[in-house]
Amino acid sequence: MFDLRAKCRDLEVRVVALEQATFRGVPGNSIAERFDELHNRVDLVGQNLHNKIDELATQMQAGFTYVDQRFGDMDRQFRDVNQRFDAVDERFDAVDERFDAVDQRFKAVDQRFKAVDERFNAVDQRFNGVDSEIADIKSILVRIEGKLTDRQAN
């Protein structure tokens, strides 16, 4: 048992000596101090990273807010453009209705022209009939004149 106690004391002395010994280029610092310093540095780097992440998150949130505002502005502009297109569509519809009315008028005019053409054809047929009757009358008059001339000559 004394042997165990002696070994334990020997190990404690060695640990204290190692803690107080210098460690690779850090004279006068014990291993415990070195670990404390490293732990403090890691905490400092972690805190710096945390601060940087918070700063980036704040910037990103501001950027997202700006993008949301821009999208809202674009939505309003698109609504305005859509309203303008709707107004133009209504104008085109009105123009289409006017053109349809003009087409109907042209159809009516075409029907009137067809009726006039039919009347002219009827008039042409009458004139042809009158022309043939006049030709008949002329031939009759020529015959009568010929007979009259023959009677006067006799």
C-alpha positions in Angstrom: 0.0 0.0 0.0 2.9 2.3 0.7 4.2 1.5 -2.7 0.9 2.7 -4.2 0.9 5.9 -2.2 4.5 6.5 -3.2 3.6 6.0 -6.9 0.6 8.3 -6.6 2.8 11.1 -5.0 5.4 10.6 -7.7 2.8 11.0 -10.4 1.4 14.1 -8.7 4.9 15.6 -8.6 5.4 14.8 -12.2 2.0 16.4 -13.2 2.9 19.5 -11.2 6.3 19.6 -12.9 4.7 19.2 -16.4 2.1 21.9 -15.6 4.9 24.3 -14.7 7.3 23.3 -17.5 7.5 25.3 -20.7 5.8 24.0 -23.8 7.2 24.5 -27.3 8.1 28.2 -27.6 6.1 29.5 -24.7 8.6 30.0 -21.9 7.2 30.5 -18.4 3.7 29.2 -19.2 2.5 26.0 -17.8 0.4 23.5 -19.8 -2.6 24.6 -17.8 -2.0 28.2 -18.6 -1.4 27.3 -22.2 -4.8 25.4 -22.4 -6.5 28.3 -20.7 -5.0 30.7 -23.3 -6.0 28.4 -26.1 -9.5 28.1 -24.6 -9.7 31.9 -24.4 -8.6 32.3 -28.0 -11.1 29.7 -29.2 -13.8 31.6 -27.2 -12.7 34.9 -28.8 -12.7 33.4 -32.3 -16.1 31.8 -31.7 -17.5 35.1 -30.4 -16.0 37.0 -33.4 -17.6 34.4 -35.7 -20.9 34.7 -33.9 -20.8 38.5 -34.2 -19.9 38.3 -37.9 -22.8 35.8 -38.5 -25.2 38.1 -36.6 -23.9 41.1 -38.7 -24.4 39.1 -41.9 -27.8 37.9 -40.8 -28.8 41.5 -40.1 -27.4 42.6 -43.5 -29.2 39.7 -45.2 -32.5 40.6 -43.4 -32.1 44.2 -44.6 -31.4 42.9 -48.1 -34.5 40.7 -48.0 -36.6 43.6 -46.7 -35.3 45.7 -49.6 -36.0 42.9 -52.1 -39.5 42.5 -50.6 -40.1 46.2 -51.0 -38.9 46.1 -54.6 -41.1 43.1 -55.3 -44.0 45.1 -53.8 -43.1 48.0 -56.1 -42.9 45.7 -59.1 -46.3 44.2 -58.2 -47.8 47.7 -58.1 -46.2 48.5 -61.4 -47.4 45.3 -63.0 -50.9 46.0 -61.7 -50.7 49.5 -63.3 -49.5 48.0 -66.5 -52.3 45.4 -66.4 -54.8 48.1 -65.9 -53.4 50.0 -68.9 -53.5 46.8 -71.0 -57.1 46.2 -69.9 -58.0 49.8 -71.0 -56.3 49.2 -74.3 -58.1 45.9 -74.7 -61.4 47.7 -74.0 -60.5 50.2 -76.7 -59.6 47.4 -79.2 -63.0 45.8 -78.3 -64.7 49.1 -79.1 -62.8 49.4 -82.4 -63.7 45.8 -83.2 -67.4 46.6 -82.6 -67.1 49.7 -84.8 -65.5 47.6 -87.5 -68.2 45.0 -87.2 -70.8 47.8 -87.6 -68.9 49.1 -90.7 -68.8 45.5 -92.1 -72.6 45.2 -91.6 -73.0 48.5 -93.4 -70.8 47.3 -96.2 -72.8 44.1 -96.4 -76.0 46.2 -96.7 -74.4 48.4 -99.4 -73.3 45.2 -101.2 -76.9 44.0 -101.1 -78.1 47.3 -102.4 -75.5 47.2 -105.2 -76.7 43.7 -106.1 -80.3 45.0 -106.2 -79.2 47.9 -108.4 -77.3 45.5 -110.6 -80.4 43.4 -111.0 -82.4 46.5 -111.8 -79.8 47.6 -114.4 -79.9 44.1 -115.9 -83.7 44.3 -116.1 -83.4 47.8 -117.7 -80.8 46.4 -120.1 -83.2 43.6 -121.0 -85.9 46.2 -121.6 -83.6 48.3 -123.7 -82.6 45.3 -125.7 -86.4 44.6 -126.2 -86.9 48.2 -127.1 -83.9 48.1 -129.5 -85.3 45.0 -131.2 -88.7 46.7 -131.4 -87.2 49.9 -132.8 -85.2 47.7 -135.3 -88.5 46.0 -136.3 -90.2 49.4 -136.5 -87.3 50.7 -138.7 -87.5 47.7 -141.0 -91.3 48.2 -141.2 -90.7 51.9 -142.0 -88.1 51.0 -144.6 -90.6 48.7 -146.2 -93.3 51.3 -146.1 -91.0 53.8 -147.5 -90.0 51.4 -150.2 -93.7 50.8 -151.1 -94.4 54.5 -151.0 -91.5 55.2 -153.3 -92.6 52.5 -155.7 -96.2 53.9 -155.7 -94.9 57.4 -156.4 -92.7 56.2 -159.1 -95.6 54.6 -160.8 
